[in-house]
Amino acid sequence: MEYLDKEGFKIEEFDCVVGRGGLLRPMPSGTYRVTEKMIEDLKIGFQGEHASNLGVLFQSQ
């Protein structure tokens, strides 16, 4: 958030944010809305720990 602010971006002006999903349960490739189950799986490291897991957690805020 500090970086966006520093660069002059306002979060209210974004329509969406896209990022790598992390180590999720097997599913077909595509675009998905973040669910509570995804968040829980990433928090407990269901498929393992990886920095990309943070993408979903950040986007769900």
MOKAVEN-V540716 format. One record per pair of residues at least 12 apart in sequence whose ideal C-beta (glycine too) atoms are under 10 Angstrom apart, sorted by the first residue. I is the first residue (numbers start at 1). J is the second residue. D is the distance in whole Angstrom. If there is no record, write none. Layout:
i = [I/I]
j = [J/J]
d = [D/D]
//
This chain:
i = [1/1/11/16/16/17/17/17/17/18/18/18/19/19/19/19/19/19/19/20/20/20/20/20/20/20/21/21/21/21/21/21/21/21/22/22/22/22/22/22/22/22/22/22/22/22/22/22/22/22/23/23/23/23/23/23/23/23/23/23/23/24/24/24/24/24/24/24/24/24/25/25/25/25/25/26/32/33/34/34/34/34/34/34/35/35/36/38/38/38/38/39/39/39/39/39/41/41/42/42/42/42/42/43/43]
j = [58/61/61/31/59/55/58/59/61/31/55/59/52/54/55/56/57/58/59/50/51/52/53/54/55/56/34/38/42/52/53/55/56/59/38/41/42/45/46/47/48/49/50/51/52/53/54/55/56/57/41/42/45/46/47/48/49/50/52/53/56/37/38/41/42/46/47/52/53/56/37/38/41/46/47/47/56/60/55/56/57/59/60/61/56/60/60/53/56/57/60/53/56/57/59/60/53/56/54/55/56/57/60/56/57]
d = [10/9/10/10/9/9/8/5/10/8/9/8/8/9/4/7/10/7/6/9/9/5/9/10/5/9/9/8/9/7/9/6/6/9/8/9/5/10/10/8/9/10/6/9/5/4/7/6/5/8/8/7/8/8/4/5/8/5/7/6/10/9/6/6/7/8/6/10/9/8/8/8/6/7/7/9/9/10/10/6/9/6/5/10/9/9/9/10/6/9/8/10/7/7/10/6/9/9/8/9/5/6/9/10/7]
//
